[in-house]
Amino acid sequence: MRELPNPTFALSPLSLPKGLLHRPADYFQAISPVKAPQNERGALVVSWARHQDEVRSVQRLRYRVFADEMGARLNASLPGHDIDIFDNYCEHLLVRDLASGEVVGTYRLLTPVQAGRAGSTYSDLEFDLTRLRSLRERMVELGRSCVHPDYRTGGVIMALWGALAEFMVRNKLDTMIGCASIPMLHNGIASGDIAASIWQQLKTTHLAPIEYRVHPRLPLPVAQFDSSLAVEPPALIKGYLRLGAKILGAPAWDPDFNTADLPMLMRINDLPPRYRKHFLGK
């Protein structure tokens, strides 16, 4: 298998909430995972992708969630894989089921240095981020977050967030940005009503200060939709908001992924005390 290039930053051992890790992060380099029966799931183990085959596992999970489940139109250079130009510049964080060896969750991180090498962040393609220029030197972009449908009980995301928080603090980075997606497909019907309604709710409660506001390059035409629906944001967005994240502006429309994307910003210093203690131990 091909080793990946050295990461931009040294990756330190992960420090996750007690009970999430039952083996060291390099455990899966030494075993050949065997598919476990559905009712025999094991503990979750978190690691950084070190080899190309691990990145391919992540890309297959992303394809399953984004294309097969959400109906995204992906121009895949490798069938059954979600691959884009930023993957080669990112660090890929993954969660495996210890019993089966299957990758069940992932995030990718684009660090400031690697964003410079790539020429932009993914978010730059969807939004004008001019007002965030003062934050870029210590800003990481999070993206392509997804969890296997059989594991959406919160444990996978908590494991990923614990690793992300440790990475940020260890490398003296303090700001995270990303596009949080709201599916346009609901009960088999494509509509912007849900996204417009969620935006209407959140802009009154979680909008960032004006100095950090950004503008979508392809705005979702919210005025054309019913924005009065009593709907809750997706679980991932609610989780970000509980961690102190802010909405940076109106949603963009991503026609390929069939989603409305909200620009979000989260800063380590804004973590509520209970989450600081949970993720950082202080």
C-alpha positions in Angstrom: 0.0 0.0 0.0 1.2 3.5 -0.7 2.1 5.8 2.2 0.6 9.2 2.2 2.8 12.3 2.2 3.7 13.6 5.7 0.9 15.6 7.2 1.3 19.4 7.5 1.5 19.1 11.3 2.8 16.3 13.4 -0.2 14.2 14.5 -0.1 13.6 18.2 -1.8 10.6 19.9 -5.5 11.2 20.2 -7.0 12.1 23.5 -10.7 11.0 23.4 -13.4 10.8 26.0 -13.0 7.8 28.3 -14.5 4.6 26.9 -14.3 5.5 23.2 -10.9 3.9 22.6 -10.1 0.4 23.4 -7.0 0.0 21.2 -4.2 2.4 20.0 -4.7 4.4 16.9 -2.4 2.1 14.9 -4.2 -1.1 15.8 -5.7 -1.6 12.4 -2.3 -1.5 10.7 -1.6 -4.8 12.4 -4.8 -6.8 11.7 -7.0 -7.9 8.9 -10.5 -6.8 9.9 -13.3 -9.4 9.5 -16.9 -8.3 8.9 -18.8 -8.7 12.1 -22.5 -9.5 12.3 -24.8 -6.5 12.6 -25.6 -7.2 16.3 -21.9 -7.6 17.2 -20.6 -4.0 16.9 -17.5 -3.3 18.8 -16.0 -0.2 20.3 -15.0 2.8 18.1 -11.4 3.4 17.3 -10.3 6.8 15.8 -7.2 7.3 13.6 -5.8 9.5 10.9 -5.5 8.0 7.4 -1.9 7.0 6.8 -2.2 5.1 3.6 -4.0 5.6 0.3 -6.2 2.5 0.9 -7.5 4.1 4.1 -8.5 7.3 2.1 -10.2 5.0 -0.4 -12.3 3.5 2.4 -13.3 7.0 3.5 -14.2 7.9 -0.1 -16.4 4.8 -0.5 -18.3 5.7 2.7 -18.8 9.2 1.4 -20.1 7.9 -1.9 -22.5 5.6 -0.1 -23.9 8.5 2.0 -23.8 11.4 -0.5 -24.7 9.6 -3.7 -26.6 6.5 -2.8 -28.5 7.9 0.2 -28.7 11.7 -0.6 -28.8 11.6 -4.4 -25.7 13.7 -5.0 -24.5 13.7 -8.6 -20.8 12.9 -8.3 -18.4 13.0 -11.2 -16.4 10.1 -9.7 -13.0 9.4 -11.3 -13.2 6.0 -9.5 -16.6 4.3 -9.5 -18.2 4.1 -6.1 -15.9 6.8 -4.6 -16.4 10.4 -3.7 -13.2 12.1 -4.8 -12.5 15.8 -5.4 -9.4 18.0 -5.9 -9.1 18.9 -2.2 -8.7 15.3 -1.0 -5.0 15.2 -1.7 -4.4 18.3 0.4 -6.5 17.2 3.4 -5.9 15.2 6.5 -8.6 12.5 6.8 -9.9 11.5 10.2 -11.8 8.2 10.3 -13.7 6.1 12.8 -13.8 2.3 12.6 -15.9 -0.3 14.3 -13.4 -2.4 16.2 -15.3 -5.6 15.7 -15.8 -5.4 11.9 -12.9 -3.1 10.9 -15.4 -1.0 8.8 -15.0 2.7 8.4 -18.2 4.2 9.9 -17.5 7.9 10.1 -15.1 10.5 8.7 -14.1 14.1 8.5 -11.5 15.8 6.4 -9.4 18.7 7.6 -7.8 21.4 5.4 -5.1 23.2 7.3 -4.0 26.8 6.6 -0.7 25.7 4.9 -2.5 23.1 2.8 -5.2 25.6 1.8 -2.5 27.9 0.5 -1.1 25.0 -1.5 -4.5 24.1 -2.9 -5.2 27.7 -3.8 -8.4 28.0 -1.7 -10.7 26.1 0.6 -13.8 24.2 -0.5 -15.9 26.9 1.2 -14.3 29.5 -1.0 -16.0 27.9 -3.9 -19.4 28.4 -2.4 -19.0 31.6 -0.5 -17.1 34.9 -0.6 -15.0 34.6 2.5 -13.3 38.0 2.3 -14.3 39.0 5.8 -12.6 36.0 7.2 -9.1 36.9 5.9 -7.9 37.9 9.4 -8.7 34.4 10.7 -7.1 32.3 7.9 -3.6 31.8 9.5 -5.2 29.8 12.3 -8.3 28.5 10.6 -9.0 24.9 9.6 -11.7 23.9 7.2 -13.8 20.9 8.1 -15.7 19.0 5.4 -17.2 15.9 4.0 -18.5 14.8 7.4 -20.6 11.7 7.2 -21.6 8.7 9.3 -22.7 5.2 8.2 -26.5 5.0 8.5 -26.2 2.1 11.0 -24.1 4.2 13.4 -26.0 7.5 13.8 -26.5 7.4 17.5 -24.0 10.2 18.4 -21.0 8.1 19.4 -19.2 8.4 16.1 -19.5 12.2 15.9 -18.4 12.6 19.5 -15.3 10.5 18.8 -14.5 12.6 15.8 -15.1 15.9 17.7 -12.8 14.8 20.4 -10.0 14.1 18.0 -10.6 17.4 16.2 -10.5 19.4 19.4 -7.2 17.8 20.4 -5.7 18.4 16.9 -6.7 22.1 17.0 -5.3 22.8 20.4 -2.0 20.8 19.9 -1.3 22.7 16.6 -2.3 26.1 18.0 -5.3 26.5 15.7 -8.4 28.2 17.0 -11.0 28.5 14.3 -13.0 26.0 12.3 -15.2 26.7 9.3 -17.2 24.6 6.9 -20.4 24.2 5.0 -23.1 22.4 6.9 -25.6 20.8 4.5 -29.4 20.6 4.7 -30.8 18.0 2.2 -33.2 19.4 -0.4 -34.8 15.9 -0.7 -37.5 15.3 2.0 -39.9 12.4 1.9 -39.0 11.9 -1.7 -39.8 15.4 -2.7 -37.1 18.0 -3.7 -38.0 21.3 -2.0 -36.2 24.3 -0.5 -38.9 24.9 2.1 -37.1 23.1 4.9 -33.8 24.8 4.3 -35.5 28.2 4.0 -37.3 27.5 7.3 -34.2 26.5 9.1 -32.4 29.6 7.9 -35.3 31.8 9.0 -35.0 30.3 12.5 -31.2 30.3 12.9 -30.6 33.8 11.6 -32.5 35.2 14.6 -30.6 33.2 17.2 -27.2 32.1 15.9 -26.0 34.6 13.3 -22.4 35.7 13.6 -21.4 39.4 14.1 -21.5 41.4 10.9 -17.7 41.5 10.6 -17.7 37.8 9.9 -20.6 37.6 7.5 -20.1 35.9 4.2 -22.1 35.8 1.0 -23.1 32.8 -1.1 -21.9 32.6 -4.7 -25.0 30.7 -5.7 -27.6 31.7 -3.2 -30.5 29.5 -2.3 -33.5 31.6 -3.5 -35.2 31.5 0.0 -37.8 34.1 -0.9 -39.3 31.6 -3.3 -39.9 29.0 -0.6 -42.2 28.6 2.4 -39.9 29.6 5.4 -42.6 29.2 8.1 -42.3 25.4 8.6 -41.7 24.2 12.2 -38.7 22.0 11.4 -35.6 21.3 13.3 -32.1 21.6 11.8 -30.2 18.4 11.0 -28.6 16.7 14.0 -25.1 17.7 12.9 -26.0 21.4 12.7 -27.7 21.2 16.1 -24.5 19.7 17.5 -22.4 22.5 16.1 -24.7 25.1 17.6 -24.4 23.4 21.0 -20.7 23.7 20.7 -21.0 27.5 20.2 -20.9 27.7 16.4 -22.3 30.6 14.5 -24.0 30.9 11.1 -22.0 33.2 8.8 -24.8 34.0 6.4 -27.5 32.8 4.1 -27.3 29.4 2.5 -25.8 28.6 -0.8 -27.4 26.0 -3.2 -25.2 23.1 -4.2 -27.0 21.5 -7.1 -24.5 18.6 -7.4 -25.1 17.5 -3.8 -28.7 18.5 -3.9 -28.3 20.5 -0.6 -28.6 23.9 0.9 -25.2 24.7 2.6 -25.0 27.0 5.6 -21.6 28.6 6.2 -20.6 28.0 9.8 -17.7 29.1 12.1 -16.7 27.6 15.4 -13.9 28.8 17.7 -12.2 26.8 20.4 -12.5 29.7 22.8 -16.3 29.7 22.3 -16.7 26.1 23.5 -19.1 26.1 26.5 -17.4 25.0 29.7 -19.0 21.5 29.8 -17.7 20.7 26.3 -14.2 22.2 27.0 -14.0 19.8 29.9 -15.3 16.8 27.9 -13.1 17.3 24.9 -10.1 19.0 26.3 -10.1 18.0 29.9 -10.1 21.6 31.2 
